[in-house]
Amino acid sequence: MKNDDVSRWRTSSYTTATQTCVEVGALADGAAVRDSKDRAAGYFVADQAQWSAFIAAIKAGRFER
């Protein structure tokens, strides 16, 4: 998969100039995630089912500190 396959990269609304955050890009069947401070390092991909499960876990508070 090439970077060209990913559309509409969006930066987290929590990103500031001094923080490391992520960007999420749309794929035909899922999402790609990359480091906003090191875009050249690549990205990982989640299919639609994986991405939906991840978002549901976030909303359920499973990653709260």
PyMOL Python script that loads the backbone (N, CA, C, O; Angstrom):
from pymol import cmd

cmd.read_pdbstr("""\
ATOM      1  N   MET A   1       0.844  -1.171   0.000  1.00  0.00           N
ATOM      2  CA  MET A   1       0.000   0.000   0.000  1.00  0.00           C
ATOM      3  C   MET A   1       0.894   1.240   0.000  1.00  0.00           C
ATOM      4  O   MET A   1       1.898   1.297   0.710  1.00  0.00           O
ATOM      5  N   LYS A   2       0.517   2.215  -0.796  1.00  0.00           N
ATOM      6  CA  LYS A   2       1.278   3.459  -0.896  1.00  0.00           C
ATOM      7  C   LYS A   2       0.538   4.581  -0.164  1.00  0.00           C
ATOM      8  O   LYS A   2      -0.670   4.509   0.063  1.00  0.00           O
ATOM      9  N   ASN A   3       1.283   5.599   0.191  1.00  0.00           N
ATOM     10  CA  ASN A   3       0.692   6.771   0.824  1.00  0.00           C
ATOM     11  C   ASN A   3      -0.422   7.360  -0.041  1.00  0.00           C
ATOM     12  O   ASN A   3      -1.364   7.958   0.479  1.00  0.00           O
ATOM     13  N   ASP A   4      -0.313   7.190  -1.375  1.00  0.00           N
ATOM     14  CA  ASP A   4      -1.332   7.707  -2.297  1.00  0.00           C
ATOM     15  C   ASP A   4      -2.680   7.019  -2.109  1.00  0.00           C
ATOM     16  O   ASP A   4      -3.713   7.565  -2.497  1.00  0.00           O
ATOM     17  N   ASP A   5      -2.678   5.809  -1.510  1.00  0.00           N
ATOM     18  CA  ASP A   5      -3.916   5.072  -1.284  1.00  0.00           C
ATOM     19  C   ASP A   5      -4.732   5.655  -0.134  1.00  0.00           C
ATOM     20  O   ASP A   5      -5.921   5.368   0.006  1.00  0.00           O
ATOM     21  N   VAL A   6      -4.086   6.468   0.677  1.00  0.00           N
ATOM     22  CA  VAL A   6      -4.739   7.060   1.845  1.00  0.00           C
ATOM     23  C   VAL A   6      -5.242   8.449   1.477  1.00  0.00           C
ATOM     24  O   VAL A   6      -4.514   9.252   0.894  1.00  0.00           O
ATOM     25  N   SER A   7      -6.486   8.720   1.821  1.00  0.00           N
ATOM     26  CA  SER A   7      -7.033  10.040   1.521  1.00  0.00           C
ATOM     27  C   SER A   7      -7.438  10.755   2.806  1.00  0.00           C
ATOM     28  O   SER A   7      -7.688  10.136   3.840  1.00  0.00           O
ATOM     29  N   ARG A   8      -7.491  12.055   2.704  1.00  0.00           N
ATOM     30  CA  ARG A   8      -7.983  12.916   3.787  1.00  0.00           C
ATOM     31  C   ARG A   8      -7.283  12.672   5.120  1.00  0.00           C
ATOM     32  O   ARG A   8      -7.943  12.368   6.114  1.00  0.00           O
ATOM     33  N   TRP A   9      -5.973  12.798   5.157  1.00  0.00           N
ATOM     34  CA  TRP A   9      -5.276  12.708   6.439  1.00  0.00           C
ATOM     35  C   TRP A   9      -5.814  13.799   7.354  1.00  0.00           C
ATOM     36  O   TRP A   9      -5.921  14.956   6.946  1.00  0.00           O
ATOM     37  N   ARG A  10      -6.153  13.443   8.585  1.00  0.00           N
ATOM     38  CA  ARG A  10      -6.643  14.407   9.569  1.00  0.00           C
ATOM     39  C   ARG A  10      -5.777  14.318  10.816  1.00  0.00           C
ATOM     40  O   ARG A  10      -5.481  13.226  11.303  1.00  0.00           O
ATOM     41  N   THR A  11      -5.379  15.460  11.319  1.00  0.00           N
ATOM     42  CA  THR A  11      -4.576  15.526  12.532  1.00  0.00           C
ATOM     43  C   THR A  11      -5.495  15.598  13.741  1.00  0.00           C
ATOM     44  O   THR A  11      -6.547  16.236  13.700  1.00  0.00           O
ATOM     45  N   SER A  12      -5.095  14.950  14.795  1.00  0.00           N
ATOM     46  CA  SER A  12      -5.872  14.975  16.023  1.00  0.00           C
ATOM     47  C   SER A  12      -6.113  16.411  16.477  1.00  0.00           C
ATOM     48  O   SER A  12      -5.233  17.262  16.341  1.00  0.00           O
ATOM     49  N   SER A  13      -7.277  16.679  17.007  1.00  0.00           N
ATOM     50  CA  SER A  13      -7.593  18.013  17.521  1.00  0.00           C
ATOM     51  C   SER A  13      -6.797  18.326  18.784  1.00  0.00           C
ATOM     52  O   SER A  13      -6.759  19.476  19.222  1.00  0.00           O
ATOM     53  N   TYR A  14      -6.159  17.312  19.373  1.00  0.00           N
ATOM     54  CA  TYR A  14      -5.346  17.506  20.562  1.00  0.00           C
ATOM     55  C   TYR A  14      -3.892  17.847  20.232  1.00  0.00           C
ATOM     56  O   TYR A  14      -3.095  18.071  21.143  1.00  0.00           O
ATOM     57  N   THR A  15      -3.538  17.888  18.963  1.00  0.00           N
ATOM     58  CA  THR A  15      -2.175  18.168  18.554  1.00  0.00           C
ATOM     59  C   THR A  15      -1.813  19.627  18.821  1.00  0.00           C
ATOM     60  O   THR A  15      -2.579  20.539  18.510  1.00  0.00           O
ATOM     61  N   THR A  16      -0.631  19.827  19.402  1.00  0.00           N
ATOM     62  CA  THR A  16      -0.080  21.171  19.570  1.00  0.00           C
ATOM     63  C   THR A  16       1.344  21.147  19.021  1.00  0.00           C
ATOM     64  O   THR A  16       1.846  20.089  18.642  1.00  0.00           O
ATOM     65  N   ALA A  17       1.978  22.281  18.978  1.00  0.00           N
ATOM     66  CA  ALA A  17       3.334  22.374  18.436  1.00  0.00           C
ATOM     67  C   ALA A  17       4.352  21.603  19.273  1.00  0.00           C
ATOM     68  O   ALA A  17       5.407  21.229  18.759  1.00  0.00           O
ATOM     69  N   THR A  18       4.063  21.363  20.534  1.00  0.00           N
ATOM     70  CA  THR A  18       5.029  20.697  21.412  1.00  0.00           C
ATOM     71  C   THR A  18       4.685  19.246  21.719  1.00  0.00           C
ATOM     72  O   THR A  18       5.445  18.579  22.422  1.00  0.00           O
ATOM     73  N   GLN A  19       3.581  18.743  21.224  1.00  0.00           N
ATOM     74  CA  GLN A  19       3.163  17.374  21.508  1.00  0.00           C
ATOM     75  C   GLN A  19       3.291  16.488  20.276  1.00  0.00           C
ATOM     76  O   GLN A  19       3.201  16.947  19.138  1.00  0.00           O
ATOM     77  N   THR A  20       3.501  15.228  20.537  1.00  0.00           N
ATOM     78  CA  THR A  20       3.466  14.238  19.468  1.00  0.00           C
ATOM     79  C   THR A  20       2.049  13.697  19.405  1.00  0.00           C
ATOM     80  O   THR A  20       1.493  13.278  20.420  1.00  0.00           O
ATOM     81  N   CYS A  21       1.475  13.707  18.231  1.00  0.00           N
ATOM     82  CA  CYS A  21       0.126  13.188  18.058  1.00  0.00           C
ATOM     83  C   CYS A  21       0.051  12.345  16.803  1.00  0.00           C
ATOM     84  O   CYS A  21       1.057  12.084  16.143  1.00  0.00           O
ATOM     85  N   VAL A  22      -1.130  11.937  16.497  1.00  0.00           N
ATOM     86  CA  VAL A  22      -1.339  11.064  15.353  1.00  0.00           C
ATOM     87  C   VAL A  22      -2.209  11.734  14.303  1.00  0.00           C
ATOM     88  O   VAL A  22      -2.925  12.699  14.568  1.00  0.00           O
ATOM     89  N   GLU A  23      -2.116  11.179  13.097  1.00  0.00           N
ATOM     90  CA  GLU A  23      -3.007  11.559  12.005  1.00  0.00           C
ATOM     91  C   GLU A  23      -3.697  10.289  11.546  1.00  0.00           C
ATOM     92  O   GLU A  23      -3.112   9.206  11.564  1.00  0.00           O
ATOM     93  N   VAL A  24      -4.947  10.437  11.134  1.00  0.00           N
ATOM     94  CA  VAL A  24      -5.723   9.309  10.636  1.00  0.00           C
ATOM     95  C   VAL A  24      -6.120   9.615   9.206  1.00  0.00           C
ATOM     96  O   VAL A  24      -6.580  10.713   8.892  1.00  0.00           O
ATOM     97  N   GLY A  25      -5.936   8.629   8.348  1.00  0.00           N
ATOM     98  CA  GLY A  25      -6.300   8.783   6.949  1.00  0.00           C
ATOM     99  C   GLY A  25      -7.346   7.755   6.553  1.00  0.00           C
ATOM    100  O   GLY A  25      -7.347   6.627   7.047  1.00  0.00           O
ATOM    101  N   ALA A  26      -8.217   8.150   5.672  1.00  0.00           N
ATOM    102  CA  ALA A  26      -9.285   7.258   5.213  1.00  0.00           C
ATOM    103  C   ALA A  26      -8.766   6.290   4.153  1.00  0.00           C
ATOM    104  O   ALA A  26      -7.991   6.669   3.274  1.00  0.00           O
ATOM    105  N   LEU A  27      -9.198   5.054   4.249  1.00  0.00           N
ATOM    106  CA  LEU A  27      -8.934   4.030   3.242  1.00  0.00           C
ATOM    107  C   LEU A  27     -10.277   3.523   2.732  1.00  0.00           C
ATOM    108  O   LEU A  27     -11.312   3.773   3.350  1.00  0.00           O
ATOM    109  N   ALA A  28     -10.265   2.830   1.636  1.00  0.00           N
ATOM    110  CA  ALA A  28     -11.509   2.295   1.076  1.00  0.00           C
ATOM    111  C   ALA A  28     -12.216   1.389   2.088  1.00  0.00           C
ATOM    112  O   ALA A  28     -13.445   1.383   2.151  1.00  0.00           O
ATOM    113  N   ASP A  29     -11.458   0.627   2.877  1.00  0.00           N
ATOM    114  CA  ASP A  29     -12.051  -0.279   3.859  1.00  0.00           C
ATOM    115  C   ASP A  29     -11.318  -0.189   5.186  1.00  0.00           C
ATOM    116  O   ASP A  29     -10.786  -1.191   5.663  1.00  0.00           O
ATOM    117  N   GLY A  30     -11.280   0.994   5.792  1.00  0.00           N
ATOM    118  CA  GLY A  30     -10.639   1.130   7.081  1.00  0.00           C
ATOM    119  C   GLY A  30      -9.950   2.453   7.251  1.00  0.00           C
ATOM    120  O   GLY A  30     -10.402   3.482   6.749  1.00  0.00           O
ATOM    121  N   ALA A  31      -8.827   2.414   7.979  1.00  0.00           N
ATOM    122  CA  ALA A  31      -8.105   3.641   8.288  1.00  0.00           C
ATOM    123  C   ALA A  31      -6.608   3.369   8.376  1.00  0.00           C
ATOM    124  O   ALA A  31      -6.175   2.243   8.621  1.00  0.00           O
ATOM    125  N   ALA A  32      -5.836   4.423   8.172  1.00  0.00           N
ATOM    126  CA  ALA A  32      -4.390   4.376   8.349  1.00  0.00           C
ATOM    127  C   ALA A  32      -4.039   5.380   9.432  1.00  0.00           C
ATOM    128  O   ALA A  32      -4.677   6.427   9.540  1.00  0.00           O
ATOM    129  N   VAL A  33      -3.021   5.067  10.241  1.00  0.00           N
ATOM    130  CA  VAL A  33      -2.617   5.934  11.342  1.00  0.00           C
ATOM    131  C   VAL A  33      -1.116   6.153  11.256  1.00  0.00           C
ATOM    132  O   VAL A  33      -0.354   5.209  11.045  1.00  0.00           O
ATOM    133  N   ARG A  34      -0.687   7.424  11.423  1.00  0.00           N
ATOM    134  CA  ARG A  34       0.742   7.732  11.394  1.00  0.00           C
ATOM    135  C   ARG A  34       1.064   8.785  12.440  1.00  0.00           C
ATOM    136  O   ARG A  34       0.175   9.466  12.952  1.00  0.00           O
ATOM    137  N   ASP A  35       2.344   8.907  12.749  1.00  0.00           N
ATOM    138  CA  ASP A  35       2.862   9.896  13.689  1.00  0.00           C
ATOM    139  C   ASP A  35       2.906  11.248  12.986  1.00  0.00           C
ATOM    140  O   ASP A  35       3.510  11.366  11.919  1.00  0.00           O
ATOM    141  N   SER A  36       2.284  12.257  13.557  1.00  0.00           N
ATOM    142  CA  SER A  36       2.228  13.571  12.913  1.00  0.00           C
ATOM    143  C   SER A  36       3.588  14.264  12.885  1.00  0.00           C
ATOM    144  O   SER A  36       3.806  15.158  12.067  1.00  0.00           O
ATOM    145  N   LYS A  37       4.501  13.868  13.764  1.00  0.00           N
ATOM    146  CA  LYS A  37       5.833  14.486  13.799  1.00  0.00           C
ATOM    147  C   LYS A  37       6.846  13.743  12.932  1.00  0.00           C
ATOM    148  O   LYS A  37       7.939  14.255  12.689  1.00  0.00           O
ATOM    149  N   ASP A  38       6.498  12.541  12.461  1.00  0.00           N
ATOM    150  CA  ASP A  38       7.417  11.744  11.642  1.00  0.00           C
ATOM    151  C   ASP A  38       6.639  11.018  10.554  1.00  0.00           C
ATOM    152  O   ASP A  38       6.589   9.788  10.531  1.00  0.00           O
ATOM    153  N   ARG A  39       6.048  11.767   9.676  1.00  0.00           N
ATOM    154  CA  ARG A  39       5.197  11.201   8.629  1.00  0.00           C
ATOM    155  C   ARG A  39       5.947  10.247   7.703  1.00  0.00           C
ATOM    156  O   ARG A  39       5.360   9.306   7.169  1.00  0.00           O
ATOM    157  N   ALA A  40       7.225  10.485   7.517  1.00  0.00           N
ATOM    158  CA  ALA A  40       8.020   9.641   6.626  1.00  0.00           C
ATOM    159  C   ALA A  40       8.257   8.242   7.196  1.00  0.00           C
ATOM    160  O   ALA A  40       8.678   7.348   6.462  1.00  0.00           O
ATOM    161  N   ALA A  41       7.999   8.038   8.473  1.00  0.00           N
ATOM    162  CA  ALA A  41       8.225   6.743   9.110  1.00  0.00           C
ATOM    163  C   ALA A  41       7.206   5.691   8.679  1.00  0.00           C
ATOM    164  O   ALA A  41       7.379   4.506   8.962  1.00  0.00           O
ATOM    165  N   GLY A  42       6.156   6.116   8.003  1.00  0.00           N
ATOM    166  CA  GLY A  42       5.131   5.167   7.550  1.00  0.00           C
ATOM    167  C   GLY A  42       3.891   5.211   8.419  1.00  0.00           C
ATOM    168  O   GLY A  42       3.702   6.130   9.216  1.00  0.00           O
ATOM    169  N   TYR A  43       3.065   4.220   8.254  1.00  0.00           N
ATOM    170  CA  TYR A  43       1.798   4.164   8.978  1.00  0.00           C
ATOM    171  C   TYR A  43       1.348   2.733   9.117  1.00  0.00           C
ATOM    172  O   TYR A  43       1.845   1.847   8.422  1.00  0.00           O
ATOM    173  N   PHE A  44       0.403   2.501  10.017  1.00  0.00           N
ATOM    174  CA  PHE A  44      -0.197   1.175  10.106  1.00  0.00           C
ATOM    175  C   PHE A  44      -1.643   1.266   9.639  1.00  0.00           C
ATOM    176  O   PHE A  44      -2.246   2.339   9.636  1.00  0.00           O
ATOM    177  N   VAL A  45      -2.176   0.135   9.252  1.00  0.00           N
ATOM    178  CA  VAL A  45      -3.507   0.078   8.658  1.00  0.00           C
ATOM    179  C   VAL A  45      -4.410  -0.827   9.489  1.00  0.00           C
ATOM    180  O   VAL A  45      -3.985  -1.878   9.969  1.00  0.00           O
ATOM    181  N   ALA A  46      -5.654  -0.407   9.648  1.00  0.00           N
ATOM    182  CA  ALA A  46      -6.683  -1.226  10.299  1.00  0.00           C
ATOM    183  C   ALA A  46      -7.851  -1.353   9.338  1.00  0.00           C
ATOM    184  O   ALA A  46      -8.263  -0.368   8.726  1.00  0.00           O
ATOM    185  N   ASP A  47      -8.392  -2.566   9.201  1.00  0.00           N
ATOM    186  CA  ASP A  47      -9.563  -2.709   8.337  1.00  0.00           C
ATOM    187  C   ASP A  47     -10.786  -2.151   9.063  1.00  0.00           C
ATOM    188  O   ASP A  47     -10.686  -1.747  10.222  1.00  0.00           O
ATOM    189  N   GLN A  48     -11.915  -2.125   8.406  1.00  0.00           N
ATOM    190  CA  GLN A  48     -13.118  -1.481   8.966  1.00  0.00           C
ATOM    191  C   GLN A  48     -13.528  -2.094  10.299  1.00  0.00           C
ATOM    192  O   GLN A  48     -13.869  -1.366  11.231  1.00  0.00           O
ATOM    193  N   ALA A  49     -13.501  -3.411  10.403  1.00  0.00           N
ATOM    194  CA  ALA A  49     -13.899  -4.076  11.651  1.00  0.00           C
ATOM    195  C   ALA A  49     -12.937  -3.733  12.783  1.00  0.00           C
ATOM    196  O   ALA A  49     -13.368  -3.453  13.902  1.00  0.00           O
ATOM    197  N   GLN A  50     -11.635  -3.754  12.498  1.00  0.00           N
ATOM    198  CA  GLN A  50     -10.638  -3.417  13.517  1.00  0.00           C
ATOM    199  C   GLN A  50     -10.784  -1.965  13.963  1.00  0.00           C
ATOM    200  O   GLN A  50     -10.742  -1.668  15.157  1.00  0.00           O
ATOM    201  N   TRP A  51     -10.955  -1.069  13.003  1.00  0.00           N
ATOM    202  CA  TRP A  51     -11.074   0.351  13.322  1.00  0.00           C
ATOM    203  C   TRP A  51     -12.335   0.609  14.151  1.00  0.00           C
ATOM    204  O   TRP A  51     -12.289   1.369  15.118  1.00  0.00           O
ATOM    205  N   SER A  52     -13.445  -0.008  13.788  1.00  0.00           N
ATOM    206  CA  SER A  52     -14.692   0.161  14.541  1.00  0.00           C
ATOM    207  C   SER A  52     -14.550  -0.347  15.970  1.00  0.00           C
ATOM    208  O   SER A  52     -15.044   0.285  16.905  1.00  0.00           O
ATOM    209  N   ALA A  53     -13.876  -1.489  16.146  1.00  0.00           N
ATOM    210  CA  ALA A  53     -13.662  -2.037  17.487  1.00  0.00           C
ATOM    211  C   ALA A  53     -12.770  -1.111  18.311  1.00  0.00           C
ATOM    212  O   ALA A  53     -13.012  -0.917  19.502  1.00  0.00           O
ATOM    213  N   PHE A  54     -11.750  -0.544  17.690  1.00  0.00           N
ATOM    214  CA  PHE A  54     -10.849   0.381  18.373  1.00  0.00           C
ATOM    215  C   PHE A  54     -11.605   1.629  18.831  1.00  0.00           C
ATOM    216  O   PHE A  54     -11.468   2.046  19.981  1.00  0.00           O
ATOM    217  N   ILE A  55     -12.393   2.221  17.948  1.00  0.00           N
ATOM    218  CA  ILE A  55     -13.168   3.418  18.293  1.00  0.00           C
ATOM    219  C   ILE A  55     -14.173   3.107  19.396  1.00  0.00           C
ATOM    220  O   ILE A  55     -14.355   3.913  20.308  1.00  0.00           O
ATOM    221  N   ALA A  56     -14.828   1.947  19.327  1.00  0.00           N
ATOM    222  CA  ALA A  56     -15.781   1.553  20.372  1.00  0.00           C
ATOM    223  C   ALA A  56     -15.078   1.413  21.721  1.00  0.00           C
ATOM    224  O   ALA A  56     -15.633   1.801  22.749  1.00  0.00           O
ATOM    225  N   ALA A  57     -13.865   0.864  21.726  1.00  0.00           N
ATOM    226  CA  ALA A  57     -13.105   0.717  22.970  1.00  0.00           C
ATOM    227  C   ALA A  57     -12.727   2.071  23.549  1.00  0.00           C
ATOM    228  O   ALA A  57     -12.771   2.264  24.764  1.00  0.00           O
ATOM    229  N   ILE A  58     -12.360   2.997  22.695  1.00  0.00           N
ATOM    230  CA  ILE A  58     -12.045   4.356  23.170  1.00  0.00           C
ATOM    231  C   ILE A  58     -13.279   4.976  23.816  1.00  0.00           C
ATOM    232  O   ILE A  58     -13.206   5.515  24.920  1.00  0.00           O
ATOM    233  N   LYS A  59     -14.401   4.897  23.127  1.00  0.00           N
ATOM    234  CA  LYS A  59     -15.643   5.492  23.647  1.00  0.00           C
ATOM    235  C   LYS A  59     -16.091   4.840  24.950  1.00  0.00           C
ATOM    236  O   LYS A  59     -16.728   5.486  25.782  1.00  0.00           O
ATOM    237  N   ALA A  60     -15.758   3.557  25.131  1.00  0.00           N
ATOM    238  CA  ALA A  60     -16.132   2.830  26.349  1.00  0.00           C
ATOM    239  C   ALA A  60     -15.167   3.102  27.494  1.00  0.00           C
ATOM    240  O   ALA A  60     -15.379   2.620  28.607  1.00  0.00           O
ATOM    241  N   GLY A  61     -14.103   3.874  27.236  1.00  0.00           N
ATOM    242  CA  GLY A  61     -13.160   4.219  28.282  1.00  0.00           C
ATOM    243  C   GLY A  61     -12.114   3.165  28.593  1.00  0.00           C
ATOM    244  O   GLY A  61     -11.487   3.219  29.651  1.00  0.00           O
ATOM    245  N   ARG A  62     -11.910   2.204  27.697  1.00  0.00           N
ATOM    246  CA  ARG A  62     -10.958   1.122  27.955  1.00  0.00           C
ATOM    247  C   ARG A  62      -9.500   1.576  27.982  1.00  0.00           C
ATOM    248  O   ARG A  62      -8.639   0.836  28.459  1.00  0.00           O
ATOM    249  N   PHE A  63      -9.209   2.762  27.488  1.00  0.00           N
ATOM    250  CA  PHE A  63      -7.826   3.248  27.447  1.00  0.00           C
ATOM    251  C   PHE A  63      -7.588   4.417  28.399  1.00  0.00           C
ATOM    252  O   PHE A  63      -6.567   5.099  28.305  1.00  0.00           O
ATOM    253  N   GLU A  64      -8.512   4.644  29.300  1.00  0.00           N
ATOM    254  CA  GLU A  64      -8.354   5.735  30.262  1.00  0.00           C
ATOM    255  C   GLU A  64      -7.230   5.396  31.228  1.00  0.00           C
ATOM    256  O   GLU A  64      -7.017   4.235  31.575  1.00  0.00           O
ATOM    257  N   ARG A  65      -6.524   6.423  31.649  1.00  0.00           N
ATOM    258  CA  ARG A  65      -5.434   6.208  32.634  1.00  0.00           C
ATOM    259  C   ARG A  65      -5.960   6.228  34.019  1.00  0.00           C
ATOM    260  O   ARG A  65      -5.198   6.066  34.972  1.00  0.00           O
TER     261      ARG A  65
END
""", "prot")
cmd.dss("prot")
cmd.show_as("cartoon", "prot")
cmd.util.cbc("prot")
cmd.orient("prot")
